[in-house]
């Protein structure tokens, strides 16, 4: 009887131990589930947030690097100049056309202007964005050649000494294909040198002006029949009169283009690309006379 009692007592005690153990196991399982449910979720969210933040930082870093690269390569308008009671002098980089474009004073002067505004273009960039044309031999009793107007395109080849040249509308189109950051080339023809000095040089902006080689006299040179607008050259196999108008153009010999960079009480100062002249100064009277001879033609960048 005693043995049965102890046996039952042991079994009862064992059942209580098992029940307690089950409770403990259930609690542990519950805690584990809670940890898995919330801890892992938060871990995943943390990983996702970190990844998202990393992507954002990466994008910002990439964008910043791109902006920095662009800033390093190009910053129009980042210029400085000197102005006092005596006048203004703009530090415009100088280029000699003899080394670059023997007949391209307008183009080399344009390149000086672009370099002043921190553009890094080359002569090839200028040529690639320039409207160019040439004279073609024609069968006409009065004229040997027909070709475009220098108001429409550069006439001739700037790479050799046989080219003619062009005027502000052509340079304006070329430069507006190259300018960035809201800058634009403006045809300022008709303005006096004094007005250009006040409106542009005083604001740190150099100006292209058309004058004469060595500031001498201009005189009538070659005359040709003008082709129709947009016809920059006539194919050899098609010298049809349908491409030619009855209007003529006479080239002003000694045409030249320089960069207007400064002034004082008595003189105007220019970067003259011809024959490695460097920066030259002329009395306001002489400079105005040559500028007037070429029709008060000028161009600036705004």
C-alpha positions as a Markdown table, in Angstrom:
| # | Residue | x | y | z |
|---|---|---|---|---|
| 1 | Unk | 0.0 | 0.0 | 0.0 |
| 2 | Unk | 2.8 | 2.3 | 0.9 |
| 3 | Unk | 4.5 | 1.6 | -2.4 |
| 4 | Unk | 1.4 | 2.4 | -4.3 |
| 5 | Unk | 1.0 | 5.6 | -2.4 |
| 6 | Unk | 4.6 | 6.7 | -3.2 |
| 7 | Unk | 4.1 | 5.7 | -6.8 |
| 8 | Unk | 1.0 | 7.8 | -7.1 |
| 9 | Unk | 2.7 | 10.7 | -5.3 |
| 10 | Unk | 5.7 | 10.4 | -7.6 |
| 11 | Unk | 3.5 | 10.4 | -10.7 |
| 12 | Unk | 1.5 | 13.4 | -9.4 |
| 13 | Unk | 4.7 | 15.3 | -8.7 |
| 14 | Unk | 6.1 | 14.3 | -12.1 |
| 15 | Unk | 2.9 | 15.7 | -13.8 |
| 16 | Unk | 3.3 | 19.0 | -11.9 |
| 17 | Unk | 6.9 | 19.2 | -13.1 |
| 18 | Unk | 5.9 | 18.5 | -16.7 |
| 19 | Unk | 3.1 | 21.1 | -16.5 |
| 20 | Unk | 5.6 | 23.7 | -15.1 |
| 21 | Unk | 8.1 | 22.8 | -17.8 |
| 22 | Unk | 5.4 | 23.2 | -20.5 |
| 23 | Unk | 4.5 | 26.7 | -19.1 |
| 24 | Unk | 8.1 | 27.7 | -19.2 |
| 25 | Unk | 8.4 | 26.4 | -22.8 |
| 26 | Unk | 5.3 | 28.2 | -23.8 |
| 27 | Unk | 6.6 | 31.4 | -22.3 |
| 28 | Unk | 9.9 | 31.0 | -24.1 |
| 29 | Unk | 8.2 | 30.3 | -27.4 |
| 30 | Unk | 6.0 | 33.4 | -26.9 |
| 31 | Unk | 9.0 | 35.6 | -26.2 |
| 32 | Unk | 10.9 | 34.1 | -29.1 |
| 33 | Unk | 7.9 | 34.8 | -31.4 |
| 34 | Unk | 7.7 | 38.3 | -30.2 |
| 35 | Unk | 11.4 | 38.8 | -30.8 |
| 36 | Unk | 11.2 | 37.4 | -34.2 |
| 37 | Unk | 8.1 | 39.4 | -35.0 |
| 38 | Unk | 9.3 | 42.8 | -33.8 |
| 39 | Unk | 13.0 | 42.5 | -33.6 |
| 40 | Unk | 13.6 | 41.1 | -37.1 |
| 41 | Unk | 11.0 | 43.5 | -38.5 |
| 42 | Unk | 12.8 | 46.4 | -37.0 |
| 43 | Unk | 16.1 | 45.0 | -38.2 |
| 44 | Unk | 14.8 | 44.7 | -41.7 |
| 45 | Unk | 13.3 | 48.2 | -41.5 |
| 46 | Unk | 16.6 | 49.5 | -40.2 |
| 47 | Unk | 18.5 | 47.8 | -43.0 |
| 48 | Unk | 16.0 | 49.2 | -45.6 |
| 49 | Unk | 16.2 | 52.7 | -44.0 |
| 50 | Unk | 20.0 | 52.5 | -44.1 |
| 51 | Unk | 20.0 | 51.3 | -47.7 |
| 52 | Unk | 17.6 | 54.1 | -48.7 |
| 53 | Unk | 19.7 | 56.6 | -46.9 |
| 54 | Unk | 22.8 | 55.2 | -48.5 |
| 55 | Unk | 21.1 | 55.5 | -51.9 |
| 56 | Unk | 20.1 | 59.1 | -51.2 |
| 57 | Unk | 23.6 | 60.0 | -50.1 |
| 58 | Unk | 25.0 | 58.3 | -53.1 |
| 59 | Unk | 22.7 | 60.2 | -55.4 |
| 60 | Unk | 23.5 | 63.5 | -53.6 |
| 61 | Unk | 27.2 | 62.7 | -53.7 |
| 62 | Unk | 26.9 | 61.9 | -57.4 |
| 63 | Unk | 24.9 | 65.0 | -58.2 |
| 64 | Unk | 27.3 | 67.1 | -56.1 |
| 65 | Unk | 30.3 | 65.6 | -57.9 |
| 66 | Unk | 28.7 | 66.3 | -61.3 |
| 67 | Unk | 27.9 | 69.9 | -60.3 |
| 68 | Unk | 31.5 | 70.3 | -59.0 |
| 69 | Unk | 32.9 | 68.9 | -62.2 |
| 70 | Unk | 30.7 | 71.2 | -64.2 |
| 71 | Unk | 31.7 | 74.2 | -62.0 |
| 72 | Unk | 35.4 | 73.2 | -62.4 |
| 73 | Unk | 35.0 | 73.1 | -66.1 |
| 74 | Unk | 32.8 | 76.1 | -66.7 |
| 75 | Unk | 31.7 | 79.1 | -64.7 |
| 76 | Unk | 30.5 | 81.9 | -67.0 |
| 77 | Unk | 30.4 | 85.4 | -65.5 |
| 78 | Unk | 33.0 | 84.6 | -62.9 |
| 79 | Unk | 35.1 | 87.6 | -63.8 |
| 80 | Unk | 36.9 | 90.5 | -62.3 |
| 81 | Unk | 37.9 | 93.9 | -63.6 |
| 82 | Unk | 39.5 | 97.2 | -62.5 |
| 83 | Unk | 37.6 | 100.5 | -62.6 |
| 84 | Unk | 38.6 | 103.8 | -61.1 |
| 85 | Unk | 38.2 | 107.5 | -61.7 |
| 86 | Unk | 40.5 | 107.2 | -64.8 |
| 87 | Unk | 38.6 | 104.4 | -66.6 |
| 88 | Unk | 38.4 | 100.7 | -66.9 |
| 89 | Unk | 40.8 | 97.9 | -68.0 |
| 90 | Unk | 39.5 | 94.3 | -68.5 |
| 91 | Unk | 42.0 | 91.5 | -68.3 |
| 92 | Unk | 40.9 | 89.7 | -71.5 |
| 93 | Unk | 43.3 | 86.8 | -72.6 |
| 94 | Unk | 45.2 | 87.7 | -75.7 |
| 95 | Unk | 45.4 | 85.5 | -78.8 |
| 96 | Unk | 47.4 | 86.0 | -82.0 |
| 97 | Unk | 45.4 | 85.2 | -85.2 |
| 98 | Unk | 48.6 | 84.4 | -87.2 |
| 99 | Unk | 49.1 | 81.3 | -85.2 |
| 100 | Unk | 45.4 | 80.2 | -85.5 |
| 101 | Unk | 43.3 | 81.7 | -88.3 |
| 102 | Unk | 45.2 | 84.1 | -90.6 |
| 103 | Unk | 41.9 | 85.4 | -92.1 |
| 104 | Unk | 39.8 | 84.9 | -89.1 |
| 105 | Unk | 40.2 | 88.0 | -86.9 |
| 106 | Unk | 36.5 | 87.9 | -86.0 |
| 107 | Unk | 36.8 | 84.3 | -84.9 |
| 108 | Unk | 40.0 | 84.8 | -82.9 |
| 109 | Unk | 38.5 | 87.9 | -81.2 |
| 110 | Unk | 35.4 | 85.8 | -80.4 |
| 111 | Unk | 37.6 | 83.1 | -78.8 |
| 112 | Unk | 39.3 | 85.8 | -76.7 |
| 113 | Unk | 35.8 | 86.8 | -75.5 |
| 114 | Unk | 34.9 | 83.3 | -74.7 |
| 115 | Unk | 38.1 | 82.6 | -72.8 |
| 116 | Unk | 37.5 | 85.8 | -70.7 |
| 117 | Unk | 34.2 | 84.1 | -69.6 |
| 118 | Unk | 36.1 | 80.9 | -68.7 |
| 119 | Unk | 34.9 | 78.8 | -71.7 |
| 120 | Unk | 37.5 | 76.3 | -72.8 |
| 121 | Unk | 36.6 | 76.1 | -76.5 |
| 122 | Unk | 39.1 | 75.7 | -79.3 |
| 123 | Unk | 39.5 | 77.0 | -82.8 |
| 124 | Unk | 37.9 | 73.7 | -84.1 |
| 125 | Unk | 34.8 | 74.4 | -81.9 |
| 126 | Unk | 34.5 | 77.9 | -83.4 |
| 127 | Unk | 34.8 | 76.5 | -87.0 |
| 128 | Unk | 32.3 | 73.7 | -86.3 |
| 129 | Unk | 29.7 | 76.1 | -85.1 |
| 130 | Unk | 30.3 | 78.7 | -87.8 |
| 131 | Unk | 28.1 | 79.2 | -90.9 |
| 132 | Unk | 30.7 | 79.4 | -93.8 |
| 133 | Unk | 30.4 | 80.0 | -97.5 |
| 134 | Unk | 32.5 | 80.8 | -100.5 |
| 135 | Unk | 32.6 | 82.5 | -103.9 |
| 136 | Unk | 31.9 | 80.5 | -107.0 |
| 137 | Unk | 32.9 | 81.3 | -110.6 |
| 138 | Unk | 30.0 | 82.1 | -112.8 |
| 139 | Unk | 29.4 | 82.8 | -116.4 |
| 140 | Unk | 28.3 | 86.4 | -116.4 |
| 141 | Unk | 29.5 | 89.3 | -118.6 |
| 142 | Unk | 29.9 | 91.7 | -115.7 |
| 143 | Unk | 30.9 | 89.6 | -112.7 |
| 144 | Unk | 33.2 | 86.7 | -112.2 |
| 145 | Unk | 31.9 | 85.4 | -109.0 |
| 146 | Unk | 28.7 | 84.9 | -107.0 |
| 147 | Unk | 28.4 | 84.2 | -103.3 |
| 148 | Unk | 26.7 | 84.9 | -100.0 |
| 149 | Unk | 26.7 | 88.1 | -98.0 |
| 150 | Unk | 29.1 | 88.4 | -95.0 |
| 151 | Unk | 26.0 | 89.3 | -93.0 |
| 152 | Unk | 24.9 | 85.7 | -93.5 |
| 153 | Unk | 28.0 | 83.6 | -93.2 |
| 154 | Unk | 31.8 | 83.8 | -93.1 |
| 155 | Unk | 32.9 | 84.2 | -96.7 |
| 156 | Unk | 36.1 | 82.4 | -97.7 |
| 157 | Unk | 38.4 | 80.2 | -95.7 |
| 158 | Unk | 39.7 | 81.6 | -92.3 |
| 159 | Unk | 42.4 | 79.0 | -92.2 |
| 160 | Unk | 44.4 | 80.7 | -95.0 |
| 161 | Unk | 45.1 | 84.3 | -96.0 |
| 162 | Unk | 42.6 | 84.3 | -98.8 |
| 163 | Unk | 39.4 | 84.5 | -96.7 |
| 164 | Unk | 37.2 | 87.6 | -96.5 |
| 165 | Unk | 35.3 | 87.6 | -93.2 |
| 166 | Unk | 31.9 | 88.2 | -91.7 |
| 167 | Unk | 29.9 | 90.7 | -89.6 |
| 168 | Unk | 28.1 | 90.6 | -86.2 |
| 169 | Unk | 25.0 | 88.6 | -87.2 |
| 170 | Unk | 27.2 | 85.6 | -88.2 |
| 171 | Unk | 29.3 | 85.8 | -85.0 |
| 172 | Unk | 26.1 | 86.2 | -83.0 |
| 173 | Unk | 24.7 | 82.9 | -84.3 |
| 174 | Unk | 28.0 | 81.1 | -83.8 |
| 175 | Unk | 28.5 | 82.3 | -80.2 |
| 176 | Unk | 24.9 | 81.5 | -79.2 |
| 177 | Unk | 25.5 | 77.9 | -80.2 |
| 178 | Unk | 28.4 | 77.8 | -77.7 |
| 179 | Unk | 27.3 | 80.1 | -74.8 |
| 180 | Unk | 25.7 | 78.5 | -71.7 |
| 181 | Unk | 24.2 | 79.4 | -68.4 |
| 182 | Unk | 21.7 | 81.9 | -69.8 |
| 183 | Unk | 24.4 | 84.0 | -71.5 |
| 184 | Unk | 23.7 | 85.2 | -75.1 |
| 185 | Unk | 25.5 | 87.2 | -77.7 |
| 186 | Unk | 23.9 | 90.5 | -78.6 |
| 187 | Unk | 24.4 | 92.6 | -81.7 |
| 188 | Unk | 25.1 | 96.0 | -80.4 |
| 189 | Unk | 25.8 | 97.6 | -83.8 |
| 190 | Unk | 25.0 | 101.3 | -84.0 |
| 191 | Unk | 26.2 | 102.2 | -80.5 |
| 192 | Unk | 29.1 | 104.6 | -80.2 |
| 193 | Unk | 32.3 | 103.5 | -78.5 |
| 194 | Unk | 31.6 | 105.8 | -75.6 |
| 195 | Unk | 28.2 | 104.3 | -75.1 |
| 196 | Unk | 29.6 | 100.7 | -75.3 |
| 197 | Unk | 32.2 | 101.7 | -72.7 |
| 198 | Unk | 29.5 | 102.8 | -70.3 |
| 199 | Unk | 27.0 | 100.1 | -71.0 |
| 200 | Unk | 29.4 | 97.1 | -71.1 |
| 201 | Unk | 33.0 | 97.8 | -70.1 |
| 202 | Unk | 31.9 | 99.5 | -66.9 |
| 203 | Unk | 30.0 | 96.2 | -66.1 |
| 204 | Unk | 33.1 | 94.1 | -66.8 |
| 205 | Unk | 31.9 | 93.0 | -70.3 |
| 206 | Unk | 34.3 | 93.4 | -73.2 |
| 207 | Unk | 32.9 | 94.1 | -76.7 |
| 208 | Unk | 33.8 | 93.0 | -80.2 |
| 209 | Unk | 34.1 | 95.9 | -82.6 |
| 210 | Unk | 34.7 | 96.0 | -86.3 |
| 211 | Unk | 37.5 | 98.4 | -87.4 |
| 212 | Unk | 40.4 | 98.3 | -89.9 |
| 213 | Unk | 43.7 | 96.5 | -90.0 |
| 214 | Unk | 46.4 | 98.7 | -88.4 |
| 215 | Unk | 43.7 | 101.3 | -87.9 |
| 216 | Unk | 44.2 | 102.5 | -91.4 |
| 217 | Unk | 41.8 | 103.3 | -94.3 |
| 218 | Unk | 39.2 | 100.9 | -95.7 |
| 219 | Unk | 38.5 | 100.9 | -99.5 |
| 220 | Unk | 36.2 | 99.0 | -101.9 |
| 221 | Unk | 37.6 | 95.7 | -103.0 |
| 222 | Unk | 36.1 | 92.6 | -104.7 |
| 223 | Unk | 32.5 | 92.8 | -105.9 |
| 224 | Unk | 30.3 | 89.7 | -106.5 |
| 225 | Unk | 26.7 | 88.8 | -107.2 |
| 226 | Unk | 24.8 | 87.7 | -104.1 |
| 227 | Unk | 23.3 | 84.2 | -104.0 |
| 228 | Unk | 19.8 | 83.8 | -102.6 |
| 229 | Unk | 19.5 | 83.8 | -98.8 |
| 230 | Unk | 20.6 | 80.5 | -97.3 |
| 231 | Unk | 22.7 | 79.6 | -100.4 |
| 232 | Unk | 26.3 | 79.7 | -99.1 |
| 233 | Unk | 27.9 | 78.2 | -102.1 |
| 234 | Unk | 27.0 | 77.1 | -105.6 |
| 235 | Unk | 27.7 | 73.5 | -106.6 |
| 236 | Unk | 30.1 | 73.3 | -109.6 |
| 237 | Unk | 27.5 | 71.2 | -111.5 |
| 238 | Unk | 24.8 | 73.7 | -110.9 |
| 239 | Unk | 25.7 | 77.3 | -111.8 |
| 240 | Unk | 22.1 | 78.0 | -112.6 |
| 241 | Unk | 21.0 | 81.6 | -112.3 |
| 242 | Unk | 18.1 | 80.5 | -110.1 |
| 243 | Unk | 20.5 | 80.5 | -107.2 |
| 244 | Unk | 21.8 | 84.0 | -107.9 |
| 245 | Unk | 20.2 | 87.3 | -107.4 |
| 246 | Unk | 20.8 | 90.6 | -109.3 |
| 247 | Unk | 22.1 | 92.3 | -106.2 |
| 248 | Unk | 25.8 | 92.8 | -105.6 |
| 249 | Unk | 28.1 | 93.1 | -102.6 |
| 250 | Unk | 31.5 | 94.9 | -102.4 |
| 251 | Unk | 33.9 | 93.8 | -99.8 |
| 252 | Unk | 35.6 | 96.6 | -97.7 |
| 253 | Unk | 39.3 | 95.9 | -97.8 |
| 254 | Unk | 41.2 | 96.1 | -94.5 |
| 255 | Unk | 38.1 | 94.9 | -92.6 |
| 256 | Unk | 39.2 | 93.9 | -89.1 |
| 257 | Unk | 37.8 | 92.8 | -85.7 |
| 258 | Unk | 39.2 | 93.5 | -82.3 |
| 259 | Unk | 38.2 | 93.2 | -78.6 |
| 260 | Unk | 37.3 | 96.5 | -76.8 |
| 261 | Unk | 38.9 | 96.0 | -73.4 |
| 262 | Unk | 39.4 | 99.4 | -71.8 |
| 263 | Unk | 39.5 | 103.2 | -71.8 |
| 264 | Unk | 40.8 | 106.2 | -69.9 |
| 265 | Unk | 40.3 | 109.9 | -70.3 |
| 266 | Unk | 42.1 | 110.1 | -73.7 |
| 267 | Unk | 42.3 | 106.6 | -75.2 |
| 268 | Unk | 40.5 | 103.4 | -76.0 |
| 269 | Unk | 42.2 | 100.1 | -75.5 |
| 270 | Unk | 41.8 | 96.9 | -77.7 |
| 271 | Unk | 43.1 | 93.4 | -77.9 |
| 272 | Unk | 44.2 | 93.3 | -81.5 |
| 273 | Unk | 44.8 | 89.7 | -82.9 |
| 274 | Unk | 46.6 | 91.0 | -86.0 |
| 275 | Unk | 50.3 | 90.3 | -86.3 |
| 276 | Unk | 50.7 | 89.6 | -82.6 |
| 277 | Unk | 49.9 | 93.2 | -81.8 |
| 278 | Unk | 48.8 | 92.5 | -78.2 |
| 279 | Unk | 46.8 | 95.2 | -76.5 |
| 280 | Unk | 46.9 | 98.5 | -78.4 |
| 281 | Unk | 45.7 | 101.9 | -77.5 |
| 282 | Unk | 44.5 | 104.6 | -79.9 |
| 283 | Unk | 43.1 | 108.1 | -79.3 |
| 284 | Unk | 39.4 | 108.2 | -79.0 |
| 285 | Unk | 39.2 | 110.3 | -82.2 |
| 286 | Unk | 41.2 | 107.8 | -84.3 |
| 287 | Unk | 39.4 | 104.8 | -82.9 |
| 288 | Unk | 36.0 | 106.4 | -83.5 |
| 289 | Unk | 37.0 | 107.2 | -87.1 |
| 290 | Unk | 37.9 | 103.6 | -87.9 |
| 291 | Unk | 34.9 | 102.3 | -86.1 |
| 292 | Unk | 32.6 | 104.6 | -88.1 |
| 293 | Unk | 34.3 | 103.6 | -91.3 |
| 294 | Unk | 33.2 | 100.0 | -90.7 |
| 295 | Unk | 29.6 | 101.0 | -90.0 |
| 296 | Unk | 29.6 | 101.1 | -86.2 |
| 297 | Unk | 29.4 | 97.3 | -86.0 |
| 298 | Unk | 29.8 | 95.6 | -82.6 |
| 299 | Unk | 28.8 | 92.6 | -80.5 |
| 300 | Unk | 28.8 | 91.8 | -76.7 |
| 301 | Unk | 27.9 | 88.9 | -74.4 |
| 302 | Unk | 25.2 | 89.5 | -71.8 |
